[in-house]
Amino acid sequence: MHNFPRPTTATVSSARTPVPGTCPECGAESLARYRVMSEGGWWLVVKCGQCLHSVSREPGPLLGAFVPLGAP
């Protein structure tokens, strides 16, 4: 049996940090940086909020938001 509380929301979302600049694909000024889970694990991405074009993608934290006890 798990001791984790049941989620209170119907969806899960990741906090998005606005990034200055324009999308090279559509020209919109709505870039944001956030974590995503994709093939190969967690990634830190910068994407356009209008057309979802990926501006950059780099490997993220190995365990995502999970921080093991005793980790620095």
VEXFITOR-566521 format. One line per field, with one value per residue (C-alpha): z negated, y, x negated; residue in one letter; residue number from 1. Coordinates in nm, 4 decimals. Each point is the difference from the previous one (the first is absolute). Last residue first. Example, Ala and Ser with C-alpha at 12.3 -4.5 7.8 and 13.67 -1.06 7.14 Angstrom:
// VEXFITOR-566521
zz: [-0.7140,-0.0660] $
yy: [-0.1060,-0.3440] $
xx: [-1.3670,0.1370] $
rest: [S,A] $
nr: [2,1] $
//
This chain:
// VEXFITOR-566521
zz: [0.2094,-0.0049,-0.3451,0.0724,0.3732,0.1959,0.2421,0.2383,0.3008,-0.1001,0.2301,0.0040,0.3532,0.3240,0.2423,0.2544,0.1798,0.2246,0.0195,0.2057,-0.2027,0.2465,-0.2400,-0.3329,0.1705,-0.1681,-0.2156,-0.1352,-0.3060,0.0570,-0.2185,0.1252,0.3261,0.1861,-0.1547,-0.3394,0.0146,-0.2123,0.0708,0.1817,0.1734,0.3280,0.0786,0.2263,0.3173,0.3199,0.1385,0.0428,-0.1517,-0.3107,-0.1483,-0.2990,-0.3765,-0.1937,-0.2193,-0.2691,0.0179,-0.3060,0.1016,0.0178,-0.1177,0.0633,-0.1938,-0.3176,-0.3619,0.0397,-0.2589,-0.2860,0.0029,-0.2755,0.2383,-0.0933] $
yy: [1.7279,-0.3418,-0.1480,-0.1021,-0.0365,0.3044,-0.0758,0.2892,-0.1789,-0.3011,0.0587,0.3774,0.1359,-0.0825,0.2937,0.1241,0.3337,0.1998,-0.2720,0.1229,-0.0283,0.2304,0.2647,-0.0655,-0.0280,-0.2452,0.0092,-0.3467,-0.1634,-0.3754,-0.3000,-0.3564,-0.1522,0.0312,0.2821,0.1484,0.3792,0.2753,0.3703,0.3092,0.2346,0.1928,0.2142,0.2801,-0.1435,0.0007,-0.3266,-0.2278,0.1970,0.0672,0.3386,0.0940,0.0310,-0.3210,-0.0420,-0.2698,-0.2801,-0.1992,-0.3541,-0.1274,-0.3042,-0.0370,-0.0932,0.1730,-0.1194,-0.2800,-0.2823,0.0351,-0.2183,-0.2602,-0.2944,-0.3457] $
xx: [-2.2480,0.1724,0.0562,0.3572,0.0613,0.1227,0.2849,0.0812,-0.1489,-0.2098,-0.2977,0.0410,0.0311,-0.1801,0.0044,0.2541,0.0083,0.2352,0.2642,0.2991,0.3212,0.1901,0.1328,-0.1760,-0.3380,-0.2332,-0.3126,-0.0680,-0.1544,0.0225,0.0896,-0.0419,-0.1270,0.3269,0.1968,0.0768,0.0081,-0.1508,0.0596,-0.1290,0.2441,0.0070,0.3050,-0.1245,0.1505,-0.2102,0.1443,-0.3060,-0.2896,0.2118,-0.0800,-0.2112,0.0138,0.0726,0.3080,-0.0340,0.2534,0.1060,0.0919,0.3559,0.1929,0.3709,0.3155,-0.1118,0.0201,-0.2533,0.0333,-0.2451,-0.3127,-0.0321,0.0009,0.1303] $
rest: [P,A,G,L,P,V,F,A,G,L,L,P,G,P,E,R,S,V,S,H,L,C,Q,G,C,K,V,V,L,W,W,G,G,E,S,M,V,R,Y,R,A,L,S,E,A,G,C,E,P,C,T,G,P,V,P,T,R,A,S,S,V,T,A,T,T,P,R,P,F,N,H,M] $
nr: [72,71,70,69,68,67,66,65,64,63,62,61,60,59,58,57,56,55,54,53,52,51,50,49,48,47,46,45,44,43,42,41,40,39,38,37,36,35,34,33,32,31,30,29,28,27,26,25,24,23,22,21,20,19,18,17,16,15,14,13,12,11,10,9,8,7,6,5,4,3,2,1] $
//
